[in-house]
Amino acid sequence: MKHGIYYAYWEKEWAADYEYYVEKAARLGFDILEVGAAPLPDYTPAQIQSLKSCAAKNGIQLTAGYGPTSEHNMGASDPAVVKNATEWYKQLFDVMAQLDIHLIGGALYSYWPVSFDGVDKAEDWKRSVEGMQTLAPIAKQYGIDLGMEVLNRFENHILNTAEEGVSFVTEVGQDNVKVMLDTFHMNIEETSIADAIRTAGSLLGHLHTGECNRMVPGKGRTPWREIGEALRDIQYDGAVVMEPFVAMGGQVGRDIHIWHDLSRGATESQLDKDAQDAVTFQRYMLEWK
Ligand SMILES: [Mn+2]
């Protein structure tokens, strides 16, 4: 099991210097840094080489996360959008492969944050399955797995539970398309978080962690012990990436809807200390071998 953190914990805007966070994640005791996929297709060869060597030098593995824009909606009803999105993802996968990134997770089957005007779950589901059937073989050529992140009802309507994640991934039927769960979303939608993890079972390809209000693991009331037991039961040995969001402000604050200061005015060094404590806590609670 490898432990990571999403860079945006420290950021108010999505654009960021990933090398700065590679070094920080290594210093704080993480194995993985999860980066946002959005800027990667536009990276120059020099930027790719620089980030790749920075990660290697610091012993950090990279994973990618993406909340697709509506232009990158692989489940869109307009075939031109899907075609354009497919081309964009191809460029992304090419850069990801060069950066040795083999997993991308998020609402890749849709877009984020979704507008619920006129949604038709059954039709959207069908098109999203087709979109993933188009994307998966391309990702596979680059050795990339696609994590279908199950989100809470306020952020998407297609996959809200682990059970739906399993049905969706089974319907897509491609071995590099996996279920991705997040304790923050599960806290809202699942009757039992541990049973949700067991439901995902061997299809679980990526896991995000965070407290029910998105503080770092250990500061809230999420049942980490039973989550650890469920991960042991399914013998999960993949990545566990914490995705805390605690500071107000900027586009990150708006998109995540942070309307009160969960950080209690923390400085960057206090945020660092919290992350360091959280990864120690997470290793203790979730590692089963
Ligand atoms: Mn997440």
py3Dmol code that shows the C-alpha trace and the ligand (Angstrom):
import py3Dmol

protein = """\
ATOM      1  CA  MET A   1       0.000   0.000   0.000  1.00  0.00           C
ATOM      2  CA  LYS A   2       1.334   3.414  -0.980  1.00  0.00           C
ATOM      3  CA  HIS A   3       0.240   6.701   0.540  1.00  0.00           C
ATOM      4  CA  GLY A   4      -0.183   9.982  -1.240  1.00  0.00           C
ATOM      5  CA  ILE A   5      -1.603  13.474  -1.081  1.00  0.00           C
ATOM      6  CA  TYR A   6      -3.308  15.705  -3.630  1.00  0.00           C
ATOM      7  CA  TYR A   7      -1.298  18.886  -4.261  1.00  0.00           C
ATOM      8  CA  ALA A   8      -4.329  21.209  -4.081  1.00  0.00           C
ATOM      9  CA  TYR A   9      -4.419  20.887  -0.264  1.00  0.00           C
ATOM     10  CA  TRP A  10      -1.934  23.776  -0.281  1.00  0.00           C
ATOM     11  CA  GLU A  11      -3.350  25.745  -3.209  1.00  0.00           C
ATOM     12  CA  LYS A  12      -6.098  28.304  -3.757  1.00  0.00           C
ATOM     13  CA  GLU A  13      -5.831  28.059  -7.556  1.00  0.00           C
ATOM     14  CA  TRP A  14      -5.661  24.817  -9.558  1.00  0.00           C
ATOM     15  CA  ALA A  15      -2.522  25.841 -11.493  1.00  0.00           C
ATOM     16  CA  ALA A  16       0.546  25.001  -9.443  1.00  0.00           C
ATOM     17  CA  ASP A  17       4.229  24.176  -9.474  1.00  0.00           C
ATOM     18  CA  TYR A  18       4.104  20.394  -9.107  1.00  0.00           C
ATOM     19  CA  GLU A  19       7.854  20.089  -8.488  1.00  0.00           C
ATOM     20  CA  TYR A  20       7.472  22.176  -5.337  1.00  0.00           C
ATOM     21  CA  TYR A  21       4.885  19.678  -4.077  1.00  0.00           C
ATOM     22  CA  VAL A  22       6.920  16.622  -5.128  1.00  0.00           C
ATOM     23  CA  GLU A  23       9.701  17.807  -2.831  1.00  0.00           C
ATOM     24  CA  LYS A  24       7.271  18.677  -0.060  1.00  0.00           C
ATOM     25  CA  ALA A  25       5.421  15.337  -0.262  1.00  0.00           C
ATOM     26  CA  ALA A  26       8.715  13.446  -0.047  1.00  0.00           C
ATOM     27  CA  ARG A  27       9.871  15.519   2.924  1.00  0.00           C
ATOM     28  CA  LEU A  28       6.575  14.912   4.768  1.00  0.00           C
ATOM     29  CA  GLY A  29       6.730  11.124   4.371  1.00  0.00           C
ATOM     30  CA  PHE A  30       4.489  10.408   1.380  1.00  0.00           C
ATOM     31  CA  ASP A  31       5.147   7.859  -1.395  1.00  0.00           C
ATOM     32  CA  ILE A  32       2.861   9.507  -3.948  1.00  0.00           C
ATOM     33  CA  LEU A  33       1.933  12.992  -5.110  1.00  0.00           C
ATOM     34  CA  GLU A  34      -1.337  13.251  -6.999  1.00  0.00           C
ATOM     35  CA  VAL A  35      -1.277  16.050  -9.553  1.00  0.00           C
ATOM     36  CA  GLY A  36      -4.073  17.686 -11.531  1.00  0.00           C
ATOM     37  CA  ALA A  37      -4.201  16.439 -15.128  1.00  0.00           C
ATOM     38  CA  ALA A  38      -5.512  19.663 -16.705  1.00  0.00           C
ATOM     39  CA  PRO A  39      -2.184  21.366 -17.590  1.00  0.00           C
ATOM     40  CA  LEU A  40      -0.241  18.214 -18.549  1.00  0.00           C
ATOM     41  CA  PRO A  41      -1.143  18.023 -22.290  1.00  0.00           C
ATOM     42  CA  ASP A  42       0.366  21.492 -22.715  1.00  0.00           C
ATOM     43  CA  TYR A  43       3.659  20.656 -20.990  1.00  0.00           C
ATOM     44  CA  THR A  44       6.769  21.218 -23.104  1.00  0.00           C
ATOM     45  CA  PRO A  45       9.303  18.371 -23.402  1.00  0.00           C
ATOM     46  CA  ALA A  46      11.549  20.339 -21.022  1.00  0.00           C
ATOM     47  CA  GLN A  47       8.776  20.630 -18.403  1.00  0.00           C
ATOM     48  CA  ILE A  48       8.016  16.911 -18.721  1.00  0.00           C
ATOM     49  CA  GLN A  49      11.662  15.985 -18.279  1.00  0.00           C
ATOM     50  CA  SER A  50      12.066  18.330 -15.328  1.00  0.00           C
ATOM     51  CA  LEU A  51       9.017  17.016 -13.422  1.00  0.00           C
ATOM     52  CA  LYS A  52       9.946  13.417 -14.210  1.00  0.00           C
ATOM     53  CA  SER A  53      13.467  13.777 -12.877  1.00  0.00           C
ATOM     54  CA  CYS A  54      12.253  15.723  -9.832  1.00  0.00           C
ATOM     55  CA  ALA A  55       9.858  12.874  -8.956  1.00  0.00           C
ATOM     56  CA  ALA A  56      12.555  10.241  -9.512  1.00  0.00           C
ATOM     57  CA  LYS A  57      15.125  12.146  -7.449  1.00  0.00           C
ATOM     58  CA  ASN A  58      12.666  12.454  -4.558  1.00  0.00           C
ATOM     59  CA  GLY A  59      11.439   8.855  -4.776  1.00  0.00           C
ATOM     60  CA  ILE A  60       7.903  10.070  -5.433  1.00  0.00           C
ATOM     61  CA  GLN A  61       5.453   8.231  -7.651  1.00  0.00           C
ATOM     62  CA  LEU A  62       2.912  10.433  -9.440  1.00  0.00           C
ATOM     63  CA  THR A  63      -0.779   9.765  -9.954  1.00  0.00           C
ATOM     64  CA  ALA A  64      -3.220  12.087 -11.707  1.00  0.00           C
ATOM     65  CA  GLY A  65      -6.653  13.391 -10.807  1.00  0.00           C
ATOM     66  CA  TYR A  66      -9.096  15.143 -13.076  1.00  0.00           C
ATOM     67  CA  GLY A  67     -12.475  16.807 -12.805  1.00  0.00           C
ATOM     68  CA  PRO A  68     -13.170  17.042 -16.542  1.00  0.00           C
ATOM     69  CA  THR A  69     -14.498  20.291 -17.978  1.00  0.00           C
ATOM     70  CA  SER A  70     -17.747  20.024 -19.964  1.00  0.00           C
ATOM     71  CA  GLU A  71     -15.614  20.159 -23.159  1.00  0.00           C
ATOM     72  CA  HIS A  72     -13.924  16.951 -22.013  1.00  0.00           C
ATOM     73  CA  ASN A  73     -17.139  15.078 -21.210  1.00  0.00           C
ATOM     74  CA  MET A  74     -16.771  11.561 -22.638  1.00  0.00           C
ATOM     75  CA  GLY A  75     -20.464  10.997 -21.896  1.00  0.00           C
ATOM     76  CA  ALA A  76     -21.685  14.096 -23.761  1.00  0.00           C
ATOM     77  CA  SER A  77     -24.722  13.824 -26.068  1.00  0.00           C
ATOM     78  CA  ASP A  78     -22.894  15.784 -28.796  1.00  0.00           C
ATOM     79  CA  PRO A  79     -20.553  13.409 -30.704  1.00  0.00           C
ATOM     80  CA  ALA A  80     -18.281  16.351 -31.576  1.00  0.00           C
ATOM     81  CA  VAL A  81     -17.612  16.927 -27.850  1.00  0.00           C
ATOM     82  CA  VAL A  82     -16.731  13.249 -27.349  1.00  0.00           C
ATOM     83  CA  LYS A  83     -14.442  13.300 -30.381  1.00  0.00           C
ATOM     84  CA  ASN A  84     -12.676  16.430 -29.155  1.00  0.00           C
ATOM     85  CA  ALA A  85     -12.423  15.009 -25.626  1.00  0.00           C
ATOM     86  CA  THR A  86     -10.944  11.752 -26.943  1.00  0.00           C
ATOM     87  CA  GLU A  87      -8.226  13.697 -28.757  1.00  0.00           C
ATOM     88  CA  TRP A  88      -7.457  15.698 -25.612  1.00  0.00           C
ATOM     89  CA  TYR A  89      -7.214  12.546 -23.489  1.00  0.00           C
ATOM     90  CA  LYS A  90      -4.842  10.999 -26.053  1.00  0.00           C
ATOM     91  CA  GLN A  91      -2.459  13.929 -25.627  1.00  0.00           C
ATOM     92  CA  LEU A  92      -2.841  13.677 -21.867  1.00  0.00           C
ATOM     93  CA  PHE A  93      -2.074   9.928 -21.824  1.00  0.00           C
ATOM     94  CA  ASP A  94       1.020  10.498 -23.939  1.00  0.00           C
ATOM     95  CA  VAL A  95       2.381  13.019 -21.418  1.00  0.00           C
ATOM     96  CA  MET A  96       1.300  10.844 -18.466  1.00  0.00           C
ATOM     97  CA  ALA A  97       3.213   7.871 -19.885  1.00  0.00           C
ATOM     98  CA  GLN A  98       6.330  10.020 -20.277  1.00  0.00           C
ATOM     99  CA  LEU A  99       5.936  11.062 -16.614  1.00  0.00           C
ATOM    100  CA  ASP A 100       5.554   7.405 -15.567  1.00  0.00           C
ATOM    101  CA  ILE A 101       1.964   8.107 -14.378  1.00  0.00           C
ATOM    102  CA  HIS A 102      -0.120   4.969 -14.680  1.00  0.00           C
ATOM    103  CA  LEU A 103      -3.348   6.004 -13.014  1.00  0.00           C
ATOM    104  CA  ILE A 104      -5.829   8.804 -13.481  1.00  0.00           C
ATOM    105  CA  GLY A 105      -8.952   9.073 -11.361  1.00  0.00           C
ATOM    106  CA  GLY A 106     -12.012  11.281 -11.168  1.00  0.00           C
ATOM    107  CA  ALA A 107     -15.336  11.753 -12.939  1.00  0.00           C
ATOM    108  CA  LEU A 108     -13.695  10.728 -16.222  1.00  0.00           C
ATOM    109  CA  TYR A 109     -17.017   9.236 -17.348  1.00  0.00           C
ATOM    110  CA  SER A 110     -18.676  12.679 -17.123  1.00  0.00           C
ATOM    111  CA  TYR A 111     -17.628  16.205 -16.170  1.00  0.00           C
ATOM    112  CA  TRP A 112     -17.271  18.198 -12.971  1.00  0.00           C
ATOM    113  CA  PRO A 113     -18.869  20.044 -11.311  1.00  0.00           C
ATOM    114  CA  VAL A 114     -21.910  18.776 -13.183  1.00  0.00           C
ATOM    115  CA  SER A 115     -24.943  20.905 -14.004  1.00  0.00           C
ATOM    116  CA  PHE A 116     -28.055  19.006 -13.031  1.00  0.00           C
ATOM    117  CA  ASP A 117     -30.287  20.828 -15.531  1.00  0.00           C
ATOM    118  CA  GLY A 118     -32.146  18.217 -17.559  1.00  0.00           C
ATOM    119  CA  VAL A 119     -30.093  15.231 -16.406  1.00  0.00           C
ATOM    120  CA  ASP A 120     -31.318  11.831 -17.499  1.00  0.00           C
ATOM    121  CA  LYS A 121     -29.445   9.279 -15.443  1.00  0.00           C
ATOM    122  CA  ALA A 122     -30.225   6.238 -17.597  1.00  0.00           C
ATOM    123  CA  GLU A 123     -29.219   7.963 -20.846  1.00  0.00           C
ATOM    124  CA  ASP A 124     -26.170   9.657 -19.314  1.00  0.00           C
ATOM    125  CA  TRP A 125     -25.049   6.324 -17.848  1.00  0.00           C
ATOM    126  CA  LYS A 126     -25.331   4.610 -21.254  1.00  0.00           C
ATOM    127  CA  ARG A 127     -23.287   7.276 -23.024  1.00  0.00           C
ATOM    128  CA  SER A 128     -20.721   7.333 -20.229  1.00  0.00           C
ATOM    129  CA  VAL A 129     -20.232   3.555 -20.541  1.00  0.00           C
ATOM    130  CA  GLU A 130     -19.690   3.996 -24.289  1.00  0.00           C
ATOM    131  CA  GLY A 131     -17.285   6.873 -23.648  1.00  0.00           C
ATOM    132  CA  MET A 132     -15.202   4.709 -21.317  1.00  0.00           C
ATOM    133  CA  GLN A 133     -15.273   1.845 -23.835  1.00  0.00           C
ATOM    134  CA  THR A 134     -13.745   4.309 -26.321  1.00  0.00           C
ATOM    135  CA  LEU A 135     -11.174   5.722 -23.906  1.00  0.00           C
ATOM    136  CA  ALA A 136     -10.020   2.558 -22.119  1.00  0.00           C
ATOM    137  CA  PRO A 137      -8.230   0.855 -25.067  1.00  0.00           C
ATOM    138  CA  ILE A 138      -6.361   4.124 -25.775  1.00  0.00           C
ATOM    139  CA  ALA A 139      -5.314   4.428 -22.122  1.00  0.00           C
ATOM    140  CA  LYS A 140      -4.255   0.789 -22.172  1.00  0.00           C
ATOM    141  CA  GLN A 141      -1.766   1.452 -24.987  1.00  0.00           C
ATOM    142  CA  TYR A 142      -0.022   3.816 -22.579  1.00  0.00           C
ATOM    143  CA  GLY A 143      -0.256   1.423 -19.600  1.00  0.00           C
ATOM    144  CA  ILE A 144      -2.781   3.650 -17.841  1.00  0.00           C
ATOM    145  CA  ASP A 145      -5.650   2.649 -15.543  1.00  0.00           C
ATOM    146  CA  LEU A 146      -8.792   4.783 -15.356  1.00  0.00           C
ATOM    147  CA  GLY A 147     -10.381   5.228 -11.904  1.00  0.00           C
ATOM    148  CA  MET A 148     -14.128   5.834 -12.079  1.00  0.00           C
ATOM    149  CA  GLU A 149     -14.579   7.991  -8.991  1.00  0.00           C
ATOM    150  CA  VAL A 150     -17.864   7.474  -7.183  1.00  0.00           C
ATOM    151  CA  LEU A 151     -19.081  10.928  -6.096  1.00  0.00           C
ATOM    152  CA  ASN A 152     -21.752  12.238  -3.784  1.00  0.00           C
ATOM    153  CA  ARG A 153     -25.136  13.410  -5.082  1.00  0.00           C
ATOM    154  CA  PHE A 154     -24.192  17.099  -5.027  1.00  0.00           C
ATOM    155  CA  GLU A 155     -21.313  16.629  -7.473  1.00  0.00           C
ATOM    156  CA  ASN A 156     -22.560  14.048  -9.985  1.00  0.00           C
ATOM    157  CA  HIS A 157     -25.564  11.839 -10.626  1.00  0.00           C
ATOM    158  CA  ILE A 158     -24.134   8.864 -12.518  1.00  0.00           C
ATOM    159  CA  LEU A 159     -22.082   7.047  -9.857  1.00  0.00           C
ATOM    160  CA  ASN A 160     -23.092   7.732  -6.254  1.00  0.00           C
ATOM    161  CA  THR A 161     -22.463   4.357  -4.599  1.00  0.00           C
ATOM    162  CA  ALA A 162     -19.850   1.608  -4.729  1.00  0.00           C
ATOM    163  CA  GLU A 163     -22.569  -0.743  -5.986  1.00  0.00           C
ATOM    164  CA  GLU A 164     -23.192   1.575  -8.939  1.00  0.00           C
ATOM    165  CA  GLY A 165     -19.431   1.826  -9.487  1.00  0.00           C
ATOM    166  CA  VAL A 166     -19.189  -1.959  -9.735  1.00  0.00           C
ATOM    167  CA  SER A 167     -22.156  -2.174 -12.155  1.00  0.00           C
ATOM    168  CA  PHE A 168     -20.670   0.576 -14.307  1.00  0.00           C
ATOM    169  CA  VAL A 169     -17.167  -0.883 -14.445  1.00  0.00           C
ATOM    170  CA  THR A 170     -18.575  -4.356 -15.148  1.00  0.00           C
ATOM    171  CA  GLU A 171     -20.653  -2.949 -17.996  1.00  0.00           C
ATOM    172  CA  VAL A 172     -17.634  -1.135 -19.469  1.00  0.00           C
ATOM    173  CA  GLY A 173     -15.831  -4.483 -19.345  1.00  0.00           C
ATOM    174  CA  GLN A 174     -12.223  -3.292 -19.831  1.00  0.00           C
ATOM    175  CA  ASP A 175      -9.598  -4.483 -17.361  1.00  0.00           C
ATOM    176  CA  ASN A 176      -7.930  -1.065 -17.002  1.00  0.00           C
ATOM    177  CA  VAL A 177     -11.183   0.606 -15.908  1.00  0.00           C
ATOM    178  CA  LYS A 178     -11.526   0.430 -12.116  1.00  0.00           C
ATOM    179  CA  VAL A 179     -13.790   1.552  -9.318  1.00  0.00           C
ATOM    180  CA  MET A 180     -12.454   4.502  -7.355  1.00  0.00           C
ATOM    181  CA  LEU A 181     -13.842   5.368  -3.921  1.00  0.00           C
ATOM    182  CA  ASP A 182     -13.413   8.402  -1.681  1.00  0.00           C
ATOM    183  CA  THR A 183     -14.209   8.370   2.046  1.00  0.00           C
ATOM    184  CA  PHE A 184     -15.619  11.921   1.852  1.00  0.00           C
ATOM    185  CA  HIS A 185     -18.206  10.917  -0.755  1.00  0.00           C
ATOM    186  CA  MET A 186     -18.876   7.535   0.888  1.00  0.00           C
ATOM    187  CA  ASN A 187     -19.634   9.281   4.173  1.00  0.00           C
ATOM    188  CA  ILE A 188     -22.607  10.960   2.453  1.00  0.00           C
ATOM    189  CA  GLU A 189     -23.940   8.114   0.312  1.00  0.00           C
ATOM    190  CA  GLU A 190     -23.027   4.744   1.810  1.00  0.00           C
ATOM    191  CA  THR A 191     -24.966   3.006   4.563  1.00  0.00           C
ATOM    192  CA  SER A 192     -21.715   1.286   5.563  1.00  0.00           C
ATOM    193  CA  ILE A 193     -18.346   2.571   4.345  1.00  0.00           C
ATOM    194  CA  ALA A 194     -16.686  -0.772   5.083  1.00  0.00           C
ATOM    195  CA  ASP A 195     -19.331  -2.704   3.142  1.00  0.00           C
ATOM    196  CA  ALA A 196     -18.936  -0.267   0.234  1.00  0.00           C
ATOM    197  CA  ILE A 197     -15.221  -1.106   0.109  1.00  0.00           C
ATOM    198  CA  ARG A 198     -16.006  -4.829   0.254  1.00  0.00           C
ATOM    199  CA  THR A 199     -18.572  -4.349  -2.547  1.00  0.00           C
ATOM    200  CA  ALA A 200     -15.876  -2.787  -4.743  1.00  0.00           C
ATOM    201  CA  GLY A 201     -13.566  -5.678  -3.814  1.00  0.00           C
ATOM    202  CA  SER A 202     -10.998  -6.602  -6.440  1.00  0.00           C
ATOM    203  CA  LEU A 203     -12.342  -3.884  -8.774  1.00  0.00           C
ATOM    204  CA  LEU A 204     -11.116  -1.134  -6.431  1.00  0.00           C
ATOM    205  CA  GLY A 205      -8.320   0.639  -8.298  1.00  0.00           C
ATOM    206  CA  HIS A 206      -7.788   3.828  -6.336  1.00  0.00           C
ATOM    207  CA  LEU A 207      -8.849   5.277  -2.998  1.00  0.00           C
ATOM    208  CA  HIS A 208      -9.135   8.876  -1.841  1.00  0.00           C
ATOM    209  CA  THR A 209      -9.225   9.622   1.857  1.00  0.00           C
ATOM    210  CA  GLY A 210     -10.338  12.580   3.897  1.00  0.00           C
ATOM    211  CA  GLU A 211     -12.601  13.329   6.807  1.00  0.00           C
ATOM    212  CA  CYS A 212     -16.320  13.962   6.332  1.00  0.00           C
ATOM    213  CA  ASN A 213     -15.557  17.721   6.070  1.00  0.00           C
ATOM    214  CA  ARG A 214     -12.386  17.115   4.032  1.00  0.00           C
ATOM    215  CA  MET A 215      -9.913  17.697   6.855  1.00  0.00           C
ATOM    216  CA  VAL A 216      -6.844  15.443   6.872  1.00  0.00           C
ATOM    217  CA  PRO A 217      -7.436  11.831   8.043  1.00  0.00           C
ATOM    218  CA  GLY A 218      -7.418  11.610  11.833  1.00  0.00           C
ATOM    219  CA  LYS A 219      -8.970  14.953  12.676  1.00  0.00           C
ATOM    220  CA  GLY A 220     -12.626  13.953  12.368  1.00  0.00           C
ATOM    221  CA  ARG A 221     -15.061  11.091  12.951  1.00  0.00           C
ATOM    222  CA  THR A 222     -14.518   8.835   9.925  1.00  0.00           C
ATOM    223  CA  PRO A 223     -14.372   5.120  10.927  1.00  0.00           C
ATOM    224  CA  TRP A 224     -10.743   4.519   9.947  1.00  0.00           C
ATOM    225  CA  ARG A 225     -10.479   1.254  11.860  1.00  0.00           C
ATOM    226  CA  GLU A 226     -13.316  -0.406   9.936  1.00  0.00           C
ATOM    227  CA  ILE A 227     -12.022   1.098   6.663  1.00  0.00           C
ATOM    228  CA  GLY A 228      -8.651  -0.539   7.396  1.00  0.00           C
ATOM    229  CA  GLU A 229     -10.341  -3.854   8.132  1.00  0.00           C
ATOM    230  CA  ALA A 230     -12.317  -3.694   4.877  1.00  0.00           C
ATOM    231  CA  LEU A 231      -9.141  -2.913   2.891  1.00  0.00           C
ATOM    232  CA  ARG A 232      -7.531  -5.931   4.535  1.00  0.00           C
ATOM    233  CA  ASP A 233     -10.565  -8.090   3.680  1.00  0.00           C
ATOM    234  CA  ILE A 234     -10.290  -7.209  -0.016  1.00  0.00           C
ATOM    235  CA  GLN A 235      -6.465  -7.349   0.189  1.00  0.00           C
ATOM    236  CA  TYR A 236      -6.211  -3.846  -1.288  1.00  0.00           C
ATOM    237  CA  ASP A 237      -2.611  -3.067  -2.077  1.00  0.00           C
ATOM    238  CA  GLY A 238      -2.990   0.019  -4.265  1.00  0.00           C
ATOM    239  CA  ALA A 239      -2.678   3.725  -3.666  1.00  0.00           C
ATOM    240  CA  VAL A 240      -4.386   5.581  -0.833  1.00  0.00           C
ATOM    241  CA  VAL A 241      -4.281   9.297  -1.609  1.00  0.00           C
ATOM    242  CA  MET A 242      -5.542  11.822   0.889  1.00  0.00           C
ATOM    243  CA  GLU A 243      -7.412  14.730  -0.650  1.00  0.00           C
ATOM    244  CA  PRO A 244      -7.838  17.311   2.080  1.00  0.00           C
ATOM    245  CA  PHE A 245      -9.260  20.769   1.404  1.00  0.00           C
ATOM    246  CA  VAL A 246      -9.255  23.087   4.397  1.00  0.00           C
ATOM    247  CA  ALA A 247      -8.621  26.669   3.290  1.00  0.00           C
ATOM    248  CA  MET A 248     -11.096  29.166   1.897  1.00  0.00           C
ATOM    249  CA  GLY A 249     -10.478  31.299  -1.139  1.00  0.00           C
ATOM    250  CA  GLY A 250      -9.638  31.250  -4.832  1.00  0.00           C
ATOM    251  CA  GLN A 251     -11.075  28.949  -7.465  1.00  0.00           C
ATOM    252  CA  VAL A 252     -10.253  25.882  -5.369  1.00  0.00           C
ATOM    253  CA  GLY A 253     -12.301  27.259  -2.458  1.00  0.00           C
ATOM    254  CA  ARG A 254     -15.211  28.052  -4.782  1.00  0.00           C
ATOM    255  CA  ASP A 255     -15.194  24.715  -6.638  1.00  0.00           C
ATOM    256  CA  ILE A 256     -14.902  22.723  -3.391  1.00  0.00           C
ATOM    257  CA  HIS A 257     -17.426  24.977  -1.599  1.00  0.00           C
ATOM    258  CA  ILE A 258     -15.268  25.870   1.376  1.00  0.00           C
ATOM    259  CA  TRP A 259     -17.253  28.597   3.086  1.00  0.00           C
ATOM    260  CA  HIS A 260     -15.604  28.390   6.505  1.00  0.00           C
ATOM    261  CA  ASP A 261     -11.965  28.124   7.485  1.00  0.00           C
ATOM    262  CA  LEU A 262     -11.382  24.488   8.420  1.00  0.00           C
ATOM    263  CA  SER A 263      -7.666  25.232   8.737  1.00  0.00           C
ATOM    264  CA  ARG A 264      -8.278  27.682  11.599  1.00  0.00           C
ATOM    265  CA  GLY A 265      -5.870  30.139  10.047  1.00  0.00           C
ATOM    266  CA  ALA A 266      -3.083  27.579   9.619  1.00  0.00           C
ATOM    267  CA  THR A 267       0.197  28.698   8.107  1.00  0.00           C
ATOM    268  CA  GLU A 268       1.874  26.601   5.422  1.00  0.00           C
ATOM    269  CA  SER A 269       4.156  25.003   7.991  1.00  0.00           C
ATOM    270  CA  GLN A 270       1.150  24.078  10.146  1.00  0.00           C
ATOM    271  CA  LEU A 271      -0.550  22.555   7.084  1.00  0.00           C
ATOM    272  CA  ASP A 272       2.668  20.603   6.465  1.00  0.00           C
ATOM    273  CA  LYS A 273       2.698  19.299  10.043  1.00  0.00           C
ATOM    274  CA  ASP A 274      -0.960  18.222   9.764  1.00  0.00           C
ATOM    275  CA  ALA A 275      -0.216  16.343   6.520  1.00  0.00           C
ATOM    276  CA  GLN A 276       2.822  14.666   8.078  1.00  0.00           C
ATOM    277  CA  ASP A 277       0.810  13.576  11.122  1.00  0.00           C
ATOM    278  CA  ALA A 278      -2.021  12.403   8.858  1.00  0.00           C
ATOM    279  CA  VAL A 279       0.154  10.138   6.735  1.00  0.00           C
ATOM    280  CA  THR A 280       1.593   8.549   9.880  1.00  0.00           C
ATOM    281  CA  PHE A 281      -1.964   8.041  11.160  1.00  0.00           C
ATOM    282  CA  GLN A 282      -3.149   6.685   7.807  1.00  0.00           C
ATOM    283  CA  ARG A 283      -0.306   4.183   7.575  1.00  0.00           C
ATOM    284  CA  TYR A 284      -1.082   2.964  11.099  1.00  0.00           C
ATOM    285  CA  MET A 285      -4.829   2.653  10.549  1.00  0.00           C
ATOM    286  CA  LEU A 286      -5.018   1.327   6.992  1.00  0.00           C
ATOM    287  CA  GLU A 287      -1.980  -0.846   6.349  1.00  0.00           C
ATOM    288  CA  TRP A 288      -2.748  -4.481   6.867  1.00  0.00           C
ATOM    289  CA  LYS A 289       0.540  -6.102   5.856  1.00  0.00           C
TER     290      LYS A 289
END
"""
ligand_1 = """\
1
MN
Mn -11.802 12.419 -4.453
"""
view = py3Dmol.view(width=600, height=400)
view.addModel(protein, "pdb")
view.setStyle({"model": 0}, {"cartoon": {"style": "trace"}})
view.addModel(ligand_1, "xyz")
view.setStyle({"model": 1}, {"stick": {}})
view.zoomTo()
view.show()
